[in-house]
Amino acid sequence: MAGSGSWAPPQLEDFILTERLGSGTYATVFKAYRKRNTREVVAIKCVNKKSLNKASVENLLTEIEILKTIRHPHIVELKDFQWDKEYIYLIMEFCAGGDLSRFIHSRRILPEKVARLFLQQLVQMHPCIVCMDAMK
């Protein structure tokens, strides 16, 4: 996708997708603006349906179900989700500072004080979120 000069982001009726924030095996995330009213800034995760196998579909559905029910200051909020023939779109809260992985990679080494703060935030989360992988 990124290698083609003529490639354009997917189109969503209510949003203007702008810069690409990142991409992974199954999805690309874009910064976007809501067209109507508030011009709210969001991040839209565009999952290409063709790239999904059965396990990745199950993982995506689990991610959507979990994010639909959680409201926490340290977890990105899922505002909505939509789909069309080619993509599944997760419309999420925009975090200007990026994600934790990018933060850690950009600094290479985290001071103990910073790592302690992140661990305290993890512990403050609901126990079912922190232990979810352990229960599988």
Order of alpha helices (4+ residues) and beta strands (2+ residues): beta-beta-beta-alpha-beta-beta-alpha-alpha-alpha-alpha
